[in-house]
C-alpha cells in the first residue's frame, strides 16, 4: 500500500475514533423533548408532552406557559420504549399568541425541545428551544423567516447527530477515496435522498419507518464490507462506481430523513419553505461532515502520522459491527 493510501487510511481511522467516542457520549442526551399543542376550540387546547428516558427515569423537564390557563382534564402519563408521554387539556383565559413558553430544566441538559402549536385557523408554529435559550415567545403572526431558521437548524442537527447516516457517508468516502469519484458519489447521495425526502414528506410515497431504519443499517453493513474489499485490493462494481451505491441507498436514507419531519410536522401555509430549508439544512450538515473528513485526511498527510497496518481495517470492521447490531435491534422491533 502506498504512503498516500496509508495516510488516507490513518486519517479515516483517527476520524472514526473521534466520531464513535463523541456519538456514544452524547447520543442519549441529544434526543429532543417534544411539546405539541392543538387548539380544538377557541382558547381550548389539547397538549402532548414527550420527554426522553434514561433507563427507567425521564429527564426532569416540564413546560411552563406565561398566559393564564386552567387544566380541564386529568394528566395522563404513559411510557414508550425511549420516552415518557403526558397528555392533558387546558383552557387559556387570555390570547396564547404573544405569550411565552418555557421548558423548565432544559438549561441543565444537553438536549433540545421542539415546540409545535396548531391553531383552529389552520396556522402552525414550530420552534426549537435549547439549553442556552429554553424559552420562546409565540408570534402573533407566523413568519417565513422563522420557519426557515427553525427547519434549517433541524436539518443540520439531524444529519450531524444521526450517527447511522454519518457512518454510511464515511463508508462511501473510504470506497471513493477522494477526487472526482468522491464528488460524483456525494452528489448522487444528495440527489437521491432529496427526492425521497420530498416525496415521503408530501405524502406521495409511504413506507413504514421500522423496515426503512433496518435497511438503512443494512446499507451501512454493505458499504463496510465493500470498504474491506477495497483495502484488500479486490475490484468490484462498488469500487468502480460507488456513486451507484450512493444513489441506490440514498433513496432509503431520504425516507429516514422524512421520518423526522413526520414527527415534527410542517407548518400550514409554509410547507414548501419548511421542506426546502430542512433539506438545505441536511445538505449543509452533510457537506460539513464530508469537509471534516477530507480535512482530517489532509492533516494526517501533513504531519505524517501513520498507524500500524492492521489499523486500516479497524474503521470498516467497526462500522460493520455497529451497523449489524443496529439492524438486528431494529428488526426485533417489527
C-alpha positions as a printed NumPy array, in Angstrom:
array([[  0.   ,   0.   ,   0.   ],
       [  1.38 ,   3.437,  -0.944],
       [  2.223,   6.137,   1.552],
       [ -0.665,   8.187,   0.201],
       [ -3.086,   5.316,   0.781],
       [ -1.626,   4.706,   4.239],
       [ -2.139,   8.358,   5.145],
       [ -5.704,   8.166,   3.84 ],
       [ -6.405,   5.098,   5.982],
       [ -4.786,   6.687,   9.034],
       [ -6.97 ,   9.774,   8.661],
       [-10.115,   7.642,   8.379],
       [ -9.141,   5.587,  11.427],
       [ -8.448,   8.665,  13.556],
       [-11.68 ,  10.363,  12.484],
       [-13.706,   7.196,  13.082],
       [-12.416,   7.001,  16.654],
       [-13.428,  10.604,  17.328],
       [-16.854,  10.078,  15.751],
       [-17.664,   6.957,  17.769],
       [-16.393,   8.483,  21.018],
       [-18.448,  11.654,  20.706],
       [-21.573,   9.873,  19.489],
       [-21.505,   7.301,  22.302],
       [-21.056,  10.068,  24.857],
       [-23.955,  12.207,  23.694],
       [-26.409,  10.015,  21.749],
       [-28.965,   9.601,  24.547],
       [-28.836,  13.251,  25.58 ],
       [-29.394,  14.501,  22.037],
       [-32.889,  13.029,  21.631],
       [-35.17 ,  16.078,  21.782],
       [-38.161,  16.62 ,  24.008],
       [-41.385,  17.449,  22.178],
       [-44.38 ,  19.617,  23.095],
       [-47.451,  19.73 ,  20.878],
       [-50.485,  21.952,  21.466],
       [-53.608,  21.589,  19.309],
       [-56.361,  24.176,  19.531],
       [-59.661,  22.293,  19.366],
       [-61.953,  25.266,  20.025],
       [-61.199,  28.941,  20.59 ],
       [-58.81 ,  29.048,  23.565],
       [-59.139,  25.294,  24.283],
       [-56.051,  23.143,  23.679],
       [-55.038,  19.507,  23.922],
       [-51.407,  19.084,  24.999],
       [-48.897,  16.301,  24.397],
       [-45.546,  16.41 ,  26.195],
       [-42.864,  13.856,  25.337],
       [-39.587,  13.66 ,  27.302],
       [-36.601,  11.346,  26.682],
       [-35.952,   8.471,  29.076],
       [-32.678,   7.374,  30.669],
       [-33.368,   3.775,  31.52 ],
       [-36.403,   3.909,  33.816],
       [-36.034,   7.614,  34.545],
       [-37.148,  10.512,  32.385],
       [-35.408,  13.866,  32.091],
       [-36.692,  16.366,  34.658],
       [-38.264,  18.749,  32.147],
       [-41.644,  20.453,  32.223],
       [-43.376,  23.08 ,  30.052],
       [-44.402,  26.415,  31.569],
       [-46.781,  28.967,  29.991],
       [-46.847,  32.687,  30.732],
       [-50.504,  33.088,  29.708],
       [-53.218,  32.309,  32.305],
       [-54.811,  28.904,  31.765],
       [-56.864,  26.252,  33.531],
       [-56.257,  22.5  ,  33.23 ],
       [-59.615,  20.872,  32.5  ],
       [-58.706,  17.159,  32.271],
       [-56.519,  14.855,  34.383],
       [-52.876,  14.425,  33.399],
       [-52.366,  11.011,  31.76 ],
       [-48.854,   9.523,  31.618],
       [-47.665,   6.553,  29.587],
       [-44.223,   5.219,  28.718],
       [-42.837,   4.171,  25.326],
       [-39.522,   2.449,  24.615],
       [-37.454,   5.626,  24.992],
       [-39.756,   8.393,  26.228],
       [-42.441,   9.363,  28.719],
       [-45.59 ,  10.806,  27.137],
       [-48.046,  13.013,  29.044],
       [-51.369,  14.295,  27.708],
       [-53.927,  16.754,  29.095],
       [-56.276,  19.566,  28.049],
       [-56.381,  23.178,  29.183],
       [-58.361,  26.362,  28.577],
       [-56.489,  29.661,  28.125],
       [-58.182,  32.743,  29.593],
       [-56.092,  35.17 ,  27.505],
       [-54.649,  35.026,  23.976],
       [-51.973,  32.391,  23.53 ],
       [-50.357,  34.306,  20.685],
       [-47.836,  36.708,  22.16 ],
       [-47.399,  34.529,  25.247],
       [-44.196,  32.769,  26.262],
       [-43.411,  29.058,  26.528],
       [-40.525,  27.889,  28.684],
       [-39.148,  24.4  ,  29.258],
       [-38.086,  24.305,  32.901],
       [-34.926,  22.271,  33.486],
       [-33.782,  22.387,  29.858],
       [-30.803,  24.602,  30.712],
       [-29.318,  21.745,  32.774],
       [-29.301,  19.224,  29.899],
       [-27.617,  18.691,  26.542],
       [-30.857,  18.129,  24.657],
       [-33.285,  20.37 ,  22.785],
       [-37.055,  20.712,  22.83 ],
       [-39.312,  21.048,  19.803],
       [-42.485,  23.074,  20.233],
       [-45.396,  22.813,  17.814],
       [-48.746,  24.605,  18.085],
       [-51.698,  24.138,  15.733],
       [-54.409,  26.799,  15.778],
       [-58.028,  26.468,  14.646],
       [-57.424,  28.91 ,  11.768],
       [-55.062,  26.364,  10.177],
       [-51.793,  28.098,  11.045],
       [-48.987,  26.202,  12.756],
       [-46.   ,  27.472,  14.743],
       [-42.882,  25.398,  15.315],
       [-39.878,  26.389,  17.412],
       [-36.727,  24.766,  18.745],
       [-35.623,  25.519,  22.299],
       [-32.079,  24.872,  23.527],
       [-30.287,  24.81 ,  26.898],
       [-28.915,  28.243,  26.   ],
       [-32.392,  29.595,  25.205],
       [-35.052,  27.457,  26.904],
       [-37.947,  29.828,  26.143],
       [-39.673,  31.454,  23.16 ],
       [-42.484,  33.923,  22.516],
       [-45.349,  32.661,  20.371],
       [-45.546,  35.106,  17.446],
       [-48.805,  36.859,  16.716],
       [-48.184,  36.236,  13.017],
       [-46.217,  33.329,  11.553],
       [-43.094,  34.458,   9.683],
       [-41.498,  32.568,   6.798],
       [-38.101,  33.677,   8.129],
       [-38.845,  31.993,  11.445],
       [-39.815,  28.8  ,   9.617],
       [-36.58 ,  28.935,   7.591],
       [-34.439,  29.344,  10.702],
       [-36.067,  26.527,  12.669],
       [-36.171,  23.946,   9.887],
       [-32.641,  24.683,   8.671],
       [-31.324,  24.027,  12.18 ],
       [-33.402,  20.855,  12.427],
       [-31.917,  19.573,   9.183],
       [-28.334,  20.336,  10.197],
       [-28.716,  18.745,  13.624],
       [-30.426,  15.652,  12.267],
       [-27.577,  14.785,   9.894],
       [-24.747,  15.747,  12.27 ],
       [-26.219,  13.79 ,  15.191],
       [-27.515,  10.931,  13.018],
       [-24.621,   8.536,  13.582],
       [-26.025,   5.919,  11.184],
       [-26.199,   8.376,   8.274],
       [-22.69 ,   9.646,   9.016],
       [-21.219,   6.142,   9.117],
       [-22.802,   5.39 ,   5.738],
       [-21.21 ,   8.522,   4.272],
       [-17.882,   7.639,   5.919],
       [-18.054,   4.205,   4.286],
       [-18.641,   5.827,   0.89 ],
       [-15.616,   8.087,   1.415],
       [-13.461,   5.056,   2.247],
       [-14.504,   3.458,  -1.055],
       [-14.351,   6.563,  -3.276],
       [-11.09 ,   7.854,  -1.681],
       [-11.398,  11.41 ,  -2.939],
       [-11.174,  13.271,  -6.217],
       [-13.842,  13.395,  -8.902],
       [-15.186,   9.981,  -7.893],
       [-15.959,  11.31 ,  -4.403],
       [-17.704,  14.371,  -5.87 ],
       [-19.931,  12.148,  -8.025],
       [-20.65 ,   9.853,  -5.067],
       [-21.632,  12.677,  -2.72 ],
       [-23.752,  14.308,  -5.444],
       [-25.601,  11.044,  -6.155],
       [-26.379,  10.576,  -2.472],
       [-27.648,  14.162,  -2.254],
       [-29.941,  13.851,  -5.28 ],
       [-31.461,  10.52 ,  -4.279],
       [-32.251,  11.276,  -0.652],
       [-33.656,  14.712,  -1.561],
       [-36.116,  13.049,  -3.934],
       [-37.471,  10.535,  -1.437],
       [-37.424,  13.065,   1.416],
       [-39.689,  15.328,  -0.624],
       [-41.936,  12.526,  -1.881],
       [-42.441,  10.957,   1.554],
       [-42.964,  14.268,   3.366],
       [-45.618,  15.394,   0.877],
       [-47.393,  12.043,   1.133],
       [-46.651,  10.862,  -2.402],
       [-44.823,   7.791,  -1.071],
       [-45.417,   5.878,   2.134],
       [-43.125,   3.204,   3.563],
       [-43.318,   2.023,   7.22 ],
       [-40.474,   3.58 ,   9.192],
       [-39.242,   0.461,  11.023],
       [-38.314,  -1.515,   7.866],
       [-36.678,   1.628,   6.455],
       [-34.478,   2.01 ,   9.535],
       [-33.485,  -1.664,   9.373],
       [-32.497,  -1.425,   5.703],
       [-30.536,   1.774,   6.414],
       [-28.49 ,  -0.249,   8.904],
       [-28.064,  -2.955,   6.235],
       [-26.771,  -0.319,   3.794],
       [-24.034,   0.568,   6.282],
       [-23.061,  -3.104,   6.601],
       [-22.835,  -3.293,   2.814],
       [-20.504,  -0.292,   2.412],
       [-18.35 ,  -1.541,   5.313],
       [-17.874,  -4.922,   3.583],
       [-17.092,  -3.196,   0.287],
       [-14.545,  -0.949,   2.033],
       [-12.758,  -4.067,   3.346],
       [-12.678,  -5.464,  -0.185],
       [-11.201,  -2.21 ,  -1.474],
       [ -8.432,  -2.282,   1.175],
       [ -7.691,  -5.865,   0.119],
       [ -7.329,  -4.795,  -3.498],
       [-10.457,  -6.531,  -4.814],
       [-12.182,  -4.871,  -7.747],
       [-15.984,  -4.741,  -7.895],
       [-18.799,  -2.643,  -9.297],
       [-18.917,  -0.778,  -5.975],
       [-15.232,   0.2  ,  -6.104],
       [-15.543,   1.288,  -9.745],
       [-18.86 ,   3.148,  -9.331],
       [-19.537,   3.994,  -5.657],
       [-21.887,   6.725,  -6.864],
       [-24.276,   3.949,  -7.941],
       [-24.376,   2.584,  -4.379],
       [-24.864,   6.099,  -3.002],
       [-27.712,   6.71 ,  -5.437],
       [-29.485,   3.431,  -4.625],
       [-29.246,   3.516,  -0.841],
       [-29.737,   7.286,  -0.798],
       [-33.4  ,   6.725,  -1.62 ],
       [-33.771,   4.79 ,   1.649],
       [-31.864,   7.347,   3.693],
       [-34.217,  10.026,   2.351],
       [-37.154,   8.062,   3.751],
       [-35.335,   8.034,   7.097],
       [-34.945,  11.828,   6.983],
       [-38.665,  12.114,   6.225],
       [-39.42 ,  10.308,   9.482],
       [-38.083,  13.308,  11.404],
       [-40.414,  15.683,   9.592],
       [-43.361,  13.353,  10.163],
       [-42.782,  13.663,  13.922],
       [-42.146,  17.41 ,  13.867],
       [-44.756,  18.256,  11.262],
       [-44.868,  21.021,   8.682],
       [-46.428,  24.44 ,   9.356],
       [-49.609,  25.022,   7.394],
       [-49.142,  27.819,   4.877],
       [-45.363,  27.364,   4.825],
       [-44.972,  23.72 ,   3.827],
       [-42.745,  24.373,   0.759],
       [-40.458,  26.682,   2.758],
       [-40.172,  24.264,   5.692],
       [-39.378,  21.328,   3.399],
       [-36.891,  23.373,   1.376],
       [-34.972,  24.66 ,   4.378],
       [-34.971,  21.307,   6.174],
       [-33.458,  19.767,   3.037],
       [-30.953,  22.634,   2.847],
       [-30.001,  22.026,   6.484],
       [-29.487,  18.306,   5.854],
       [-27.257,  19.084,   2.866],
       [-25.293,  21.703,   4.809],
       [-24.606,  19.198,   7.589],
       [-23.794,  16.506,   5.057],
       [-21.229,  18.687,   3.241],
       [-19.796,  19.88 ,   6.547],
       [-19.113,  16.28 ,   7.562],
       [-17.516,  15.427,   4.202],
       [-15.349,  18.535,   4.517],
       [-14.305,  17.478,   8.022],
       [-13.273,  14.019,   6.803],
       [-11.265,  15.405,   3.894],
       [ -9.611,  17.961,   6.202],
       [ -8.675,  15.217,   8.68 ],
       [ -7.075,  13.167,   5.92 ],
       [ -5.143,  16.22 ,   4.673],
       [ -3.967,  16.978,   8.212],
       [ -2.72 ,  13.426,   8.759],
       [ -0.807,  13.563,   5.479],
       [  0.945,  16.769,   6.536],
       [  2.03 ,  15.57 ,   9.985],
       [  2.982,  12.163,   8.557],
       [  1.079,  10.23 ,  11.229],
       [  0.954,   6.598,  10.129],
       [ -0.843,   3.988,  12.191],
       [  0.06 ,   0.261,  12.154],
       [ -1.015,  -1.621,   9.027],
       [ -3.716,  -3.532,  10.921],
       [ -5.348,  -0.206,  11.877],
       [ -6.574,   0.137,   8.286],
       [ -9.203,  -2.5  ,   8.943],
       [-10.498,  -1.028,  12.198],
       [-12.935,   1.517,  10.675],
       [-14.733,  -0.798,   8.204],
       [-14.928,  -3.721,  10.655],
       [-16.135,  -1.463,  13.481],
       [-18.658,   0.291,  11.226],
       [-19.979,  -3.064,  10.041],
       [-20.251,  -4.36 ,  13.622],
       [-22.18 ,  -1.318,  14.824],
       [-24.483,  -1.473,  11.807],
       [-25.148,  -5.205,  12.208],
       [-26.138,  -4.63 ,  15.828],
       [-28.473,  -1.79 ,  14.789],
       [-30.017,  -3.946,  12.071],
       [-30.795,  -6.82 ,  14.449],
       [-32.096,  -4.391,  17.062],
       [-34.38 ,  -2.661,  14.566],
       [-35.641,  -5.938,  13.118],
       [-36.561,  -7.088,  16.64 ],
       [-38.92 ,  -4.087,  16.91 ],
       [-41.073,  -5.184,  13.948]])
